[in-house]
Amino acid sequence: MAKDVVFGIIGAGMIAGNHAKSIQSLPGCRLAGFCDTRGESARKRAAEFNCRAYESLDEMLADPEIDAVTIAT
């Protein structure tokens, strides 16, 4: 069985919600979480989409679970 492609989203503004909905709608894809320079924005989006808020870009990119990122800034 193929492993899901796990995404992180860089940025948590308005367009990030569209990215998240698209990822969640695709078979074989899963959303790991958001990072944003404004931590509160990442936490709010993470709560909205039931995923993780990363404290920094470095933390997100170091997560071995993440296969790909989308930039939503």
N, C-alpha and C positions, 0 to 999 in steps of 0.2 A: 504494500500500500504506500502511495506517495505521501510525503510529508507536506503539510501546508506551508505556503510561503508566508512568513511572518513579517509584517511591516511595522515600522515606526514612522511617526509623522513629526517633522520638524516644523514648528510653528503651531499655534493654537488659536489663531484668529478666525474670522468668519469663514474663509475658504476651507479651513481645516476640517470643518464639519462635513463638507461635501466629499473631501478625500476619504474621511472615515466611513461615511455611508457607502461609498463606492467599494472600498476595500471589503467591508463587511458583506456586501452583496455578491461578491465574486466567489464562486466555488473554489476551494483549495487555497483560500487566502484568510489570514487572520490578522487582526490589529493588536499589536503588543502595547502601544501607548504613544504618548505625546511628550515632546520637550519644547520649551519656550523660554526665552530670556525672562519672561514674567511667569514665575513659578505658579502663581495663583491661576493664570489662564490655563496652564497645562493641567493643573489639578481639577479645574472645572470641566474641561473637556474629557479628562480621564473618567471622572464620575459619570458624565453624560453617556459615554460609550463603554462603560464597564471595563476599563483597562488601566494601565499603569501611567503614572506621571513620573517622568524622569527629571531629576534635578538639574541635569546639564546635557549638552550634546555629547560630551565625552562619555558620560555614563550610558547614554543610549547606544552609542556606537560600540561600546565595550560589551554590551549584552550579547552573549553568544546565541541567544534565541532569535535575534533579529537577522533576517536575510536581506532586507531591502528597506530603504527609506524613501519617503516622498517629501518634497519640500513645499510647504504651504505658507509662504510668506509673501 
